Amino acid sequence: MSGDTRHVVFVSQRYPPEQGGNASRIRDTATNLREHGWDVTVLSPVKSYPFGEFERSRSWHTTESDEGITVHRFWTWQPRTNDPSIVNRLAYFLVFTLHALWWLLRNRGRYDIVVTSSPPITTELPGIVLSMLGTPWIADVRDLWIDAAVALGHIAEGSVPERAARRFQRFALRTADRISVTTDATTEVLEETYGPGLEHKTVLIPNGVDIDDFYPTGTDERPVIVYTGNIGTAQDLHACVRAMARISSDEAVLRLVGSGDVEPELKTLADELSLNGRIEFTGLVPRQQVPEILNEATVGVAPLKDTEALEYAMPTKVYEYLACGLPVLATGGSHLRQFVEDSGGGVHVENDPDRIAEAIDALLADDAYRTELAERGHEYVLDRYTRDRIAERLSDELNAAVDEKT
């Protein structure tokens, strides 16, 4: 800390060039907070996700500068398979968490506030310890991680791991000075699940988009349906691949940009459906290439699975699609459905290959319809969900949390 400048430390399991909405969200938030006068430090593991995409690191601790943001990367266990065991995942989470806690304890007095971003909930451990020692702490809860893990079959409902995770989460939320969430509905679920009294310290900090990077250029030349992000179990990409075998257009391509646990399954499915050439797997791409990829597309898909645990999820990619003037085709998630309807920037259909295929056909067949959706969605995002506006709101909450403990 120096002078009147305040210093915030983010603890995040992922940071670019790693993949995922939260990696880019943390970076964009950090960048915009700097513009609002904050010194920003990020604690993150060595580059590990998607698993197997990065070389194993032998460095215990490295420091780098990313446009004025100080990034400390700590060694952790790096799983090497697309779908690692629970033991491998826990090692990946916990080793980093302990290293982050060590750094925070060693550097107490050099920062004003800590923000831990979850999932995973293990990142909240340093926040608990620091809060007990008097450091302001905001627990950033982006989605209902435990509920999703149960719904997607990663842990059994009622099992010892689930009960332990919920006890830990309850204690963490009650210890935090503030809880930030991306949707109002998440606040309601947290209150129902972890008991009353959380609402008074919960603040809404929605996802958003950096409009300096994501904006329309109108360069699409062929019918391309694009998906960007984690190719994981929460997304109903199997239904999208099956839909491609049922659409009317012989030219349309489904371009999957990213990597993840279920990518091998999707490749096998595409082969079984004889969709060679119709499904493109790009693998990981540099973050700065994503806006260009979106502007080369015709429709952006956000296919959440239809499960209660994902009812309140709001994928960051949707804001990026709309910012680039790309109409959205979405499935699953009541909050996602409501957002698409409110924005007027796309369509929401059932998680069924036939319904998805019908929606794709309707969008590809009508240029005027796509343009209308694109214009409405673009205007909606610019009015409400720019990263700069959201960072200003977060800056106010950070300052208030620090002032309350000073």
N, C-alpha and C positions, 0 to 999 in steps of 0.2 A: 504494500500500500504506500502511496506517496501523495502528499497534499490532500486535495479533496476528491481525488479519483478513487472510486471503490473497486474492489477486486472480487469477482465471482469465479468459483471453480465448479465446473461441470464434471460429473462422474457418469460416463456413458460406456456401455459395453461395445459400441461400434462408432466408428468415425471414418469419414472418407480417407482413402479410396474404397473402404469396405462398402458393401451394398446394403440397401434397406432404407425405408423412409426415415427412420430415426437418425441414421448416420448423416444424411443430408440435412435433416431438420436441426440437429445439434449444430452443425457447421454454420448453416444460414442464421440461426438464432445468435450464435456467438459473434458472427460477423456484424450483424445488425446491432447487437448490444454495444459493440465497440463504437459504432457511430453515435450511440446514445451516451458515450462518455465512460464506459466501463472498461477496466482491464479484465481480460478473459483468459482463463486457463482451462484446458480440457484434459482430463485423465481418461485414458482408454487403453485397451490391450494392444499388443502387437497385432499387425494386420492378420486377421484369421478368417473372416467370413466373406463369402461362402466358404465353408470348410473344404480344404484341399486345393483352393485356388491360389493360395499364397505360400511361399517357401517358409519352412520352419525358421523361426528366429532363435538365435543364440544370445541375443542381447537382453540383459535383465532390465535395462532402463535406457531409453533414448529420448531426446528432446528435439523438437522441430518447431519451426515457426510457419504458420499458415495464415498469410495476410494479416499479420499482427496478433494472431491468436497463438499462445504458447501451448503446444500439445506435448504432453508427457505420455509415452507409450511404455507399458510394463509387460514383462514376459508373463505369459500364461500358457497353459496346456492348449495345444492347437490340434483339434480333431482333424483327421485326414480323410474321413469318408463323408459322403453327402448326408447320410442319416446316422449320426453317431449315437452310441448307447447313452443311456441316462448318466452313467458314470463319467463318460467322456465329456458330456455337456456340463455336468456339475463341476468337474475339474476346470473346464474352460471358464466358467462363471466365478468360482470361488477363489482360484489362485489370483486372478486379476483383482477381485474385491479386496483381498487381504493386502495386496501391494498398494492399491489406491488408499486404503486406510492407513497404511504405514506412512505414505507420503503426506497425507493430510495431517496426521499427528506430528510428524517431524517439522512441518511448515506452519503450524498453528501461529496465528498472529500476523501472517503475511497475506491473509485474505479475509474478506468480510462475511462471505456467505457461501454456502455449498448448495448446489442443485444436483440431485441424483435422478437419473432418468431410467425408468423401468417400463417394460421388461428388459432384463430379468429382475425379479424382486431382490436378488442378492446385492444389487448396487445400493440398496437402501441401508445395508449394514453400516457403512461409513457415516451415513447421515445420522443414524441412531446414536452412534458413539459421539460424534461431534456435537450433536444437539444437547446431549447430556452434559457435555463439557462447556456449554454456553454459546456455541457457534450457531447462528441462524441457519436453518435448513428447510429447503423446499423440496418435497417429494413430488417429482413429475411422474404422474401415472398416465401413460399413454393408452393403455388398453387393459382389459381384464385378463391378465396373463394366466392366472391359475384356472379360471373358468374355461379359457380357451384350451389349455393343456388337458383338462378333463374331457371336454367335448370332442377334441380331436384324437383322444385315445392315448395321449402321452403318459398320463398318470391315471390311476383308477380312482373313481369317486369313492370317498370314504376311506381311502387307504391311509396308511401312516404318513407317506410323503405329502398327500393333500392336506391332511389335518395339520401337520407341522408347518406347511407353507402358509396356511390361513392364519394360524396363530402368530407367525412371524409378521405377516402382512398387517394384521390387526394392531399389533404392538407398534409397528413402524408408523402407520397412519396416525395413531394417537400421539406418537412422540413428535412428529413433524410439526414445524411452526406453521407451514402452509402446505396444501396439497394442490397441485395444478393438474387439471384434466383438460381433455380436448373436446369433450361434449358435455352438455348439461345432464344428459341421461346417465353418464358415468357416475356423476355425483349421487344420483338416486340409487344406483346399484351399490355403490360403496356404503351408503347409509344403511341399506337393507341388509347387506352382507356382514358388515363389520360394526354395526351398532350406530345409534344416534349420536349426534354431537360433532360429526365431521363436517357438516355443511357450512358451519360458520367460518371454517378456515380453508374452504375449498374455493379455488378461483379458476375461472374458465380462460385457458390460453389455447385457442384452437390451432390446428395445423394451418399451414398457409404456403405461399409460393413466393419466390424471389422473382419479381417481374422484370428485373434487369437482365435476367438470364432466360426466362421463359416468356416468350411473346410470339405472336403469329407472324410467319413470313410467307405463308401460302405457297409452299414448294411441292405439295403432293402431286404426283404425276400418274400413279397407279393405285388401284384399290388395295390399301394395306390396313389391316386391323392390328393395332399394336398393344402390347402389354409390356410395362416396365416394372422392374422390381424383383422382389424375392419370389422364386418359383417354389413355393412351399405348400404345406398342408392346409393352410387357411384359405387358399385360393381355389376356386372351382375351375381350374384350367382344363381338367379332363373334359368337362362339359363343353368348353370352348373348342377344343380340338375336335370333338365329335360333331359339333355344329358345322365345322368347316367342310365335313363330308356331305352336308345337307343343303348348303347354300346354293343359290342359282348361278352365281358368277363362277366362271372357270378361271378367272384371272386373279381373284382376290387371294391375298396371302395373310396368314396370321403370323406376326413377327413377335417372338417372345424374347425380350431384352432383359438379360439377367441370368441368374443361376440359382440353384437351390435343391432341396432334398428330393423333390418329385420330378426333376428334369429327366432322369433316365426312364421313368415310367411313361412320361409324355412322348418321348422319342419312340419307345416301343409301341405305344398306342398309335402314333402317326404312321408307323410302318405297317401295323395291322390293318389300318384303314386305307392304305395305299395313298397317303397324302404327301408323299415325297415331293418336295418343291412347293407345297402349299403351306407348310409349317416351317418357319425359319427360327433356328435357335442361335442367337448371336453370342451367347455367353456374356461375361462381364464386359462392360464398355466404360470408358472414362466418363465421369459425371458431366463434363462439359460437352459431351457429344449428345446427351439426351435431348436437349431442345431441338437440335437438328433432326434427330430421329423422329420426334413427335411431329415436326412440321412436314416430314415426308409421308406421314400417315393420313388416313381418311377417317378412322374411328379409333378411339381409345377404349379399352375394356378394363373394367374393375370388377372382377368376378369373385366376390366373397362367397364362401360356402353358407348355406342356409342353416345356421345353427344358432341357438340362443346365445351362446357365448360371444358370438360376433355381431349381435344385434346392434351394438353401440360403436362398432369400429368405423373409422373414417380414414380410408387410405389417402396418404399424401399425394399419390399419383393423380388422383382426381383433380386436385387444384392445378397440378402441372398441365394436365390435358386441357383443361378449360382455359388456362392462361395462354396456351398456344393456339387457341381457337379450334380445339379438337372436340367434336361432340362425343359424349360419354355413353357407353353401353355398360350398365351395371347389373349385378345380381346380388341377392342376399343382403342382410343388414338393414334393419328398419331405419336406422339413422342415415345410412347411405341413401336409401330410397327417398327419404324426406329431403335430403340435401339435393338430390338430382331433380326432384319435383320443384323445390323452391327456386333453384337456380335457373330452371328452364333450359339447361344445357345438355340434356341427354334423355335417355330412356332407361327404365328399370324393368326387368322381366324376371320370370321365374327361373330357377336353376334347372333348366331343362334344355337339352341340345336343340330340340325343335323350336322352342320359343326363342332361343338365342339366334338360331339360323334365320327365323322370320324377321327378327329385329335387324340383323345385319343386312338382309335383303332389302328391307324398307329404307334403311339408311343409305345404302349404296345406290339405290335406284332413283333417289330424289335429291339432286344437288341443292335445290332451293331449301328443302327441309333441313339438310345438314347445315347450310349456311345460317339459317334462322337459329338453330340450336347453338351453333358455335358463337354467334354474336351475343346471344343472351347469356350464355355461360361465361364468356370472357368478361362482359360487363359486370356480372355478379361477383366474380372473384376479385376484380380490381376494386370494387366498392367496399369489400368486406375482409378479404383474406390475403392481403399482402404481408410478406414477412416483416417489413419495416413497421407497419402498423401494429402487428402482433408483438414485435420486440419492444415497442414503446410501452405497451400494456405490461409486459413482463418486467421491464425496467422499473415501472412504478411499484409493482409488487415486491421486487427485490429491495428497493429502497425502503419500503414500508416495513418489511420483515427485519431489516438491519436496524432501523430506527427503534423498533419495539424492543430490541434486546440491547440497545446502547445505553 
